[in-house]
Amino acid sequence: MKTYALSQQTITKIRRRFMWRTYGLCVVCVSVFVAVDLWRAPDNPPARIILSAMIALVLVIITSSLALKQNDKVWQSVQIEVGDDYIARSQVRIPQMRIERSEVTSIEEMESCLCIRTTNKRRTLAVPNVLDDAGYQEIKGVLSTWTTIQPAAPGATIRSVVFVMGVLLGFGILFFSSVPWLTLAAGGVNSLLLGYVNWTLRHTEGIDPKVKRGALVVFVFALIFTAMKVHVLLRFS
C-alpha cells in the first residue's frame, strides 16, 4: 500500500493558475456589466457605469476569494491510496472512498484526471493529474495492469461546455429580459437543468457536502428569481 498527496509546490502552482483565471473572469464580468448598462441606457452618467463595474468586480473578488480558500483546503487534504487490489481517495469533509479492483469496469484518462468507473455509474473515483508527475505515472502504471486505460470520449467535454454555456445564457436572459414569456422559458429551462445537476450530485458518492449545498442554493435562487420577475413583468406590462 502506498499513499500519494500533492506537494506544496504543486498547490502553489494551482493557486497561481486559479488567480490568473480569476483576473480573466474579473475582466469579462466588468466588461459585460458595462456593456449591458450602456446598451440598456446609453445616456447613463459615467458615475453609474463605474458603480456597475465596481459592483461586478467586488462580487467576483469576494466569490473568488472564498473559492480559493476552499480549494486550498481541498487540495491540501487530497490523498490517493493504492494497494494491490484496491484504490482509495480521501479529502476534507468526505469519507474515504474505496474501489476494489474487481469493481472496476473501465478507466478513462481525461483532461484533468484518471476517471475510474464501476458498474454503478454514480460511483467513480478521480485521480487528479496535478499530483507530482512521478506519483501520477506510478498510479497510472498500476491501474494499467487492472484494465486498459482509454482516452476520454471527446463528446463528454463538448457536452459539459454546452451545458455550462446553456445555463449561463439562461441566467443572462433571466436577468436582462423584459419579456414575460421569454423570462419564464429561460427560468424554466434553467431550473430543469439545475434540478438535474442537484439530483445527480445527491446520488453520486464522494461529492463535497459544500458543493451539494451550493448547487441547491443556486437552484432555489433560480426558481424564486424566475417567479418574482415574471410576476413583476406581468403586473406592470
Secondary structure, 3 states (H helix, E strand, C coil): CEEEECCHHHHHHHHHHHHHHHHHHHHHHHHHHHHHHHHHCCCCCHHHHHHHHHHHHHHHHHHHHHHHHHHHHHHHHCEEEECCCEEEEEECCEEEEEEEHHHEEEEEECCCEEEEEECCCCCEEEEECCCCHHHHHHHHHHHHCCCCEEECCHHHHHHHHHHHHHHHHHHHHHHHCCCHHHHHHHHHHHHHHHHHHHHHHHCCCCCCHHHHHHHHHHHHHHHHHHHHHHHHHHHHC
